[in-house]
Amino acid sequence: MDEKDRAIVKILMEDGRASNARIARDVSVSEGTVRRRLRRLVDEDVINIVAVPNLDKMGYSTVALIGLQTAPGHLDTVADAITAMERVHYVAITTGAFDVFAWLGMESTEDLGVFLRTKIGSIPGITRTETFVNLTIKKLTYDLDL
C-alpha cells in the first residue's frame, strides 16, 4: 500500500459512502485511478466495504462476549462451529485464559440463555465458558493511524 491507497482508505473509514469522484478530488487523482485502486484493495482483501449495523437499534438489545476454553485438539473445530452460527458476529482464536472469543447480539437475555444452553452447550470440546454481557459500549471504531 502506498500513500494514495492509505488516503483512499482513510476517506472511506470516515465516510464509507464517499463517491469515487469525491475521493479522487481529495486524493488528487482521477476517478478511474480511484476505481482501479479500490478494486485492487478489495480483490487483495486489504479492505472490505460493508455497512456496520448498530445492533441495539436493530432490535438486538443484548450484546455479549463469550470466552471459551477448549479441550486439547478441539480448538479449531470449536471455533469453526461457532463461526457457522447465526447471531455470532465475531470469532477470534486468542491467547490467555480463553482460547476463543465470540461476540454476538440477541433480542433478549432470555434468548441469550437459550443460545448458550442449546447452541454453545452442544459443541463438543468446550471445557468452560464465561459470558460477558455489554451494559454500554463506550467506543466502537475501526480507526487506524493511516
Backbone as CSV, one residue per row, in Angstrom:
resi,resn,N_x,N_y,N_z,CA_x,CA_y,CA_z,C_x,C_y,C_z
1,MET,0.839,-1.190,0.000,0.000,0.000,0.000,0.877,1.243,0.000
2,ASP,0.575,2.163,-0.876,1.319,3.420,-0.885,0.470,4.519,-0.233
3,GLU,0.973,5.744,-0.263,0.284,6.860,0.394,-1.078,7.154,-0.234
4,LYS,-1.208,6.978,-1.543,-2.509,7.208,-2.195,-3.529,6.177,-1.708
5,ASP,-3.117,4.911,-1.616,-4.010,3.873,-1.096,-4.434,4.203,0.337
6,ARG,-3.474,4.618,1.160,-3.784,4.954,2.551,-4.783,6.115,2.621
7,ALA,-4.610,7.100,1.755,-5.519,8.247,1.732,-6.929,7.813,1.336
8,ILE,-7.018,6.919,0.350,-8.328,6.403,-0.078,-9.002,5.651,1.064
9,VAL,-8.248,4.795,1.722,-8.803,4.010,2.830,-9.242,4.932,3.959
10,LYS,-8.449,5.927,4.274,-8.797,6.855,5.356,-10.101,7.580,5.059
11,ILE,-10.287,8.030,3.836,-11.537,8.701,3.457,-12.710,7.745,3.630
12,LEU,-12.557,6.500,3.191,-13.652,5.529,3.310,-13.927,5.171,4.768
13,MET,-12.916,5.196,5.615,-13.140,4.931,7.035,-13.963,6.050,7.670
14,GLU,-13.784,7.263,7.192,-14.544,8.399,7.712,-15.949,8.437,7.118
15,ASP,-16.072,8.040,5.858,-17.363,8.053,5.170,-17.374,6.921,4.152
16,GLY,-17.923,5.786,4.564,-17.957,4.604,3.704,-18.773,4.791,2.443
17,ARG,-19.562,5.871,2.381,-20.381,6.133,1.202,-19.774,7.213,0.306
18,ALA,-18.545,7.591,0.570,-17.888,8.611,-0.246,-17.832,8.143,-1.695
19,SER,-18.160,9.048,-2.592,-18.137,8.704,-4.020,-16.710,8.657,-4.534
20,ASN,-16.529,7.922,-5.622,-15.211,7.876,-6.261,-14.774,9.273,-6.702
21,ALA,-15.736,10.088,-7.144,-15.417,11.448,-7.587,-14.881,12.271,-6.414
22,ARG,-15.537,12.170,-5.267,-15.061,12.921,-4.090,-13.689,12.437,-3.645
23,ILE,-13.512,11.116,-3.620,-12.216,10.556,-3.224,-11.138,11.041,-4.189
24,ALA,-11.446,11.012,-5.481,-10.478,11.451,-6.493,-10.066,12.905,-6.258
25,ARG,-11.045,13.766,-5.970,-10.731,15.176,-5.692,-9.829,15.304,-4.464
26,ASP,-10.186,14.600,-3.399,-9.438,14.722,-2.143,-8.025,14.160,-2.234
27,VAL,-7.832,13.144,-3.086,-6.527,12.488,-3.196,-5.716,13.036,-4.376
28,SER,-6.370,13.850,-5.206,-5.721,14.452,-6.390,-5.302,13.405,-7.413
29,VAL,-6.240,12.499,-7.703,-6.050,11.516,-8.775,-7.342,11.469,-9.577
30,SER,-7.319,10.724,-10.676,-8.529,10.615,-11.495,-9.509,9.625,-10.859
31,GLU,-10.763,9.744,-11.255,-11.787,8.815,-10.769,-11.464,7.383,-11.186
32,GLY,-10.932,7.207,-12.387,-10.532,5.878,-12.859,-9.437,5.278,-11.980
33,THR,-8.508,6.119,-11.542,-7.452,5.646,-10.646,-8.053,5.169,-9.333
34,VAL,-9.009,5.925,-8.798,-9.675,5.524,-7.557,-10.379,4.187,-7.757
35,ARG,-11.118,4.046,-8.863,-11.823,2.773,-9.153,-10.854,1.601,-9.210
36,ARG,-9.753,1.768,-9.936,-8.761,0.684,-10.065,-8.131,0.341,-8.711
37,ARG,-7.765,1.365,-7.969,-7.132,1.128,-6.664,-8.125,0.464,-5.695
38,LEU,-9.359,0.920,-5.687,-10.367,0.304,-4.813,-10.599,-1.149,-5.193
39,ARG,-10.725,-1.422,-6.476,-10.922,-2.801,-6.927,-9.764,-3.691,-6.464
40,ARG,-8.531,-3.183,-6.604,-7.356,-3.945,-6.175,-7.354,-4.154,-4.664
41,LEU,-7.648,-3.112,-3.900,-7.664,-3.228,-2.439,-8.711,-4.243,-1.967
42,VAL,-9.857,-4.250,-2.618,-10.903,-5.222,-2.269,-10.513,-6.617,-2.746
43,ASP,-10.055,-6.735,-3.986,-9.676,-8.046,-4.537,-8.542,-8.697,-3.746
44,GLU,-7.617,-7.891,-3.253,-6.483,-8.424,-2.485,-6.822,-8.566,-0.997
45,ASP,-8.081,-8.336,-0.657,-8.575,-8.489,0.723,-7.856,-7.572,1.702
46,VAL,-7.430,-6.399,1.202,-6.827,-5.395,2.071,-7.932,-4.675,2.835
47,ILE,-9.062,-4.419,2.158,-10.217,-3.783,2.799,-11.487,-4.514,2.388
48,ASN,-12.494,-4.359,3.228,-13.857,-4.781,2.915,-14.732,-3.566,3.092
49,ILE,-15.623,-3.342,2.171,-16.541,-2.221,2.287,-17.898,-2.798,2.664
50,VAL,-18.302,-2.506,3.903,-19.541,-3.069,4.439,-20.272,-2.019,5.266
51,ALA,-21.543,-2.268,5.521,-22.304,-1.468,6.478,-22.130,-2.111,7.844
52,VAL,-21.890,-1.309,8.865,-21.740,-1.813,10.227,-23.010,-1.446,10.987
53,PRO,-23.849,-2.438,11.266,-25.124,-2.121,11.918,-24.955,-1.788,13.395
54,ASN,-25.842,-0.941,13.885,-25.940,-0.681,15.315,-26.888,-1.749,15.848
55,LEU,-26.352,-2.764,16.510,-27.153,-3.910,16.929,-28.320,-3.509,17.816
56,ASP,-28.105,-2.568,18.723,-29.168,-2.145,19.628,-30.344,-1.562,18.856
57,LYS,-30.060,-0.738,17.865,-31.136,-0.111,17.081,-31.807,-1.090,16.127
58,MET,-31.189,-2.245,15.920,-31.780,-3.261,15.047,-32.523,-4.332,15.837
59,GLY,-32.718,-4.075,17.136,-33.509,-4.994,17.940,-32.720,-6.008,18.735
60,TYR,-31.397,-5.938,18.675,-30.558,-6.860,19.442,-30.111,-6.140,20.709
61,SER,-30.989,-6.105,21.710,-30.716,-5.323,22.913,-29.726,-5.996,23.852
62,THR,-29.424,-7.267,23.631,-28.455,-7.978,24.456,-27.253,-8.343,23.600
63,VAL,-26.136,-7.699,23.888,-24.895,-7.961,23.166,-23.919,-8.550,24.172
64,ALA,-23.289,-9.653,23.801,-22.431,-10.350,24.747,-21.142,-10.821,24.087
65,LEU,-20.123,-10.955,24.913,-18.850,-11.535,24.525,-18.713,-12.826,25.318
66,ILE,-18.445,-13.915,24.620,-18.321,-15.215,25.275,-16.876,-15.678,25.150
67,GLY,-16.266,-15.959,26.296,-14.926,-16.541,26.322,-15.068,-18.044,26.470
68,LEU,-14.346,-18.800,25.661,-14.447,-20.262,25.697,-13.083,-20.899,25.858
69,GLN,-13.000,-21.878,26.728,-11.812,-22.710,26.840,-12.141,-24.034,26.166
70,THR,-11.146,-24.601,25.482,-11.380,-25.835,24.747,-10.435,-26.933,25.226
71,ALA,-10.873,-28.154,25.020,-10.035,-29.312,25.324,-8.912,-29.385,24.289
72,PRO,-7.782,-29.969,24.654,-6.685,-30.110,23.684,-7.176,-30.785,22.397
73,GLY,-6.761,-30.214,21.277,-7.114,-30.781,19.983,-8.474,-30.355,19.449
74,HIS,-9.236,-29.557,20.192,-10.580,-29.155,19.776,-10.702,-27.685,19.385
75,LEU,-9.624,-26.950,19.477,-9.686,-25.503,19.262,-10.313,-25.140,17.917
76,ASP,-9.786,-25.665,16.835,-10.286,-25.279,15.512,-11.716,-25.745,15.270
77,THR,-12.071,-26.942,15.726,-13.441,-27.419,15.493,-14.446,-26.599,16.298
78,VAL,-14.070,-26.201,17.515,-14.959,-25.346,18.311,-15.106,-23.986,17.631
79,ALA,-13.998,-23.365,17.240,-14.047,-22.054,16.582,-14.842,-22.123,15.285
80,ASP,-14.666,-23.186,14.502,-15.417,-23.324,13.248,-16.906,-23.497,13.508
81,ALA,-17.264,-24.253,14.534,-18.680,-24.465,14.861,-19.342,-23.153,15.270
82,ILE,-18.649,-22.360,16.053,-19.211,-21.076,16.485,-19.282,-20.101,15.316
83,THR,-18.272,-20.116,14.468,-18.251,-19.240,13.298,-19.467,-19.477,12.398
84,ALA,-19.919,-20.710,12.307,-21.039,-21.054,11.434,-22.398,-20.658,12.010
85,MET,-22.457,-20.232,13.246,-23.738,-19.936,13.897,-24.260,-18.555,13.549
86,GLU,-25.585,-18.481,13.350,-26.236,-17.187,13.186,-26.158,-16.433,14.498
87,ARG,-26.225,-15.130,14.414,-26.179,-14.220,15.558,-24.767,-13.991,16.082
88,VAL,-23.800,-14.796,15.642,-22.414,-14.601,16.055,-21.765,-13.703,15.008
89,HIS,-21.221,-12.573,15.464,-20.691,-11.569,14.548,-19.175,-11.521,14.496
90,TYR,-18.524,-12.136,15.468,-17.066,-12.048,15.551,-16.569,-13.268,16.304
91,VAL,-15.573,-13.934,15.752,-14.952,-15.073,16.425,-13.442,-14.923,16.273
92,ALA,-12.729,-15.029,17.399,-11.269,-14.919,17.370,-10.651,-16.022,18.213
93,ILE,-9.619,-16.637,17.686,-8.793,-17.560,18.462,-7.750,-16.692,19.155
94,THR,-7.614,-16.875,20.470,-6.815,-15.949,21.253,-5.812,-16.666,22.152
95,THR,-4.990,-15.878,22.809,-4.110,-16.382,23.859,-4.698,-15.951,25.190
96,GLY,-4.176,-16.484,26.261,-4.639,-16.083,27.584,-5.568,-17.114,28.188
97,ALA,-6.435,-16.653,29.076,-7.312,-17.560,29.817,-8.346,-18.248,28.932
98,PHE,-8.702,-17.626,27.806,-9.685,-18.212,26.901,-9.038,-18.495,25.552
99,ASP,-9.461,-19.585,24.943,-8.943,-19.986,23.631,-9.670,-19.292,22.490
100,VAL,-10.952,-19.001,22.714,-11.809,-18.409,21.680,-12.676,-17.340,22.333
101,PHE,-12.877,-16.243,21.609,-13.869,-15.253,21.995,-14.877,-15.127,20.863
102,ALA,-16.154,-15.043,21.239,-17.225,-14.844,20.269,-18.070,-13.667,20.734
103,TRP,-18.440,-12.809,19.799,-19.264,-11.644,20.089,-20.582,-11.831,19.367
104,LEU,-21.690,-11.648,20.069,-22.987,-11.883,19.443,-24.029,-10.917,19.947
105,GLY,-25.101,-10.800,19.179,-26.235,-9.960,19.552,-27.501,-10.802,19.589
106,MET,-28.296,-10.595,20.651,-29.549,-11.328,20.818,-30.660,-10.320,21.146
107,GLU,-31.900,-10.738,20.929,-33.031,-9.862,21.207,-33.235,-9.647,22.700
108,SER,-32.874,-10.636,23.520,-33.121,-10.529,24.958,-32.138,-11.408,25.728
109,THR,-32.102,-11.207,27.047,-31.265,-12.059,27.882,-31.801,-13.487,27.890
110,GLU,-33.114,-13.624,27.762,-33.685,-14.975,27.694,-33.185,-15.703,26.448
111,ASP,-33.162,-14.994,25.316,-32.648,-15.592,24.077,-31.172,-15.949,24.215
112,LEU,-30.413,-15.106,24.912,-29.002,-15.392,25.151,-28.865,-16.678,25.958
113,GLY,-29.682,-16.826,26.992,-29.627,-18.034,27.812,-29.930,-19.285,27.012
114,VAL,-30.951,-19.226,26.164,-31.292,-20.371,25.314,-30.147,-20.670,24.359
115,PHE,-29.564,-19.632,23.769,-28.444,-19.801,22.853,-27.267,-20.484,23.550
116,LEU,-26.948,-20.029,24.748,-25.826,-20.616,25.489,-26.081,-22.087,25.805
117,ARG,-27.300,-22.406,26.208,-27.604,-23.797,26.574,-27.720,-24.714,25.369
118,THR,-28.382,-24.260,24.314,-28.685,-25.165,23.205,-27.655,-25.137,22.085
119,LYS,-27.068,-23.986,21.836,-26.097,-23.872,20.736,-24.664,-24.067,21.232
120,ILE,-24.230,-23.189,22.115,-22.860,-23.278,22.626,-22.694,-24.569,23.428
121,GLY,-23.672,-24.880,24.249,-23.590,-26.061,25.106,-23.573,-27.381,24.368
122,SER,-23.942,-27.372,23.097,-23.978,-28.621,22.329,-22.687,-28.887,21.553
123,ILE,-21.716,-27.990,21.634,-20.470,-28.150,20.873,-19.501,-29.023,21.666
124,PRO,-19.078,-30.161,21.106,-18.091,-30.994,21.798,-16.736,-30.291,21.871
125,GLY,-16.045,-30.483,22.973,-14.692,-29.945,23.103,-14.601,-28.661,23.897
126,ILE,-15.738,-28.101,24.316,-15.704,-26.907,25.160,-15.612,-27.359,26.608
127,THR,-14.632,-26.836,27.332,-14.472,-27.219,28.736,-15.005,-26.167,29.697
128,ARG,-15.057,-24.903,29.247,-15.535,-23.835,30.128,-15.917,-22.630,29.288
129,THR,-16.950,-21.922,29.734,-17.312,-20.661,29.096,-17.523,-19.602,30.164
130,GLU,-17.354,-18.371,29.750,-17.724,-17.243,30.595,-18.329,-16.197,29.675
131,THR,-19.500,-15.699,30.062,-20.230,-14.756,29.227,-20.207,-13.378,29.856
132,PHE,-19.843,-12.389,29.048,-19.782,-11.002,29.476,-20.852,-10.236,28.695
133,VAL,-21.887,-9.755,29.379,-22.951,-9.005,28.720,-22.576,-7.531,28.723
134,ASN,-22.640,-6.903,27.555,-22.326,-5.479,27.452,-23.439,-4.671,28.117
135,LEU,-23.057,-3.776,29.008,-24.016,-2.848,29.598,-24.087,-1.580,28.751
136,THR,-22.922,-1.093,28.349,-22.823,0.089,27.498,-21.561,-0.051,26.663
137,ILE,-21.648,0.299,25.395,-20.457,0.340,24.545,-20.016,1.796,24.487
138,LYS,-18.836,2.081,25.009,-18.320,3.444,25.051,-17.573,3.822,23.775
139,LYS,-16.994,2.822,23.114,-16.247,3.120,21.890,-16.298,1.907,20.987
140,LEU,-16.615,2.144,19.747,-16.569,1.119,18.707,-16.067,1.811,17.448
141,THR,-14.839,1.547,17.098,-14.242,2.229,15.963,-13.339,1.290,15.194
142,TYR,-13.112,1.632,13.963,-12.165,0.905,13.129,-11.074,1.854,12.689
143,ASP,-10.892,2.943,13.449,-9.933,3.980,13.103,-8.506,3.457,13.238
144,LEU,-7.747,3.616,12.186,-6.334,3.253,12.187,-5.520,4.507,11.936
145,ASP,-4.318,4.507,12.383,-3.436,5.645,12.148,-2.839,5.526,10.746
146,LEU,-3.564,6.015,9.764,-3.099,5.948,8.375,-2.487,7.271,7.981
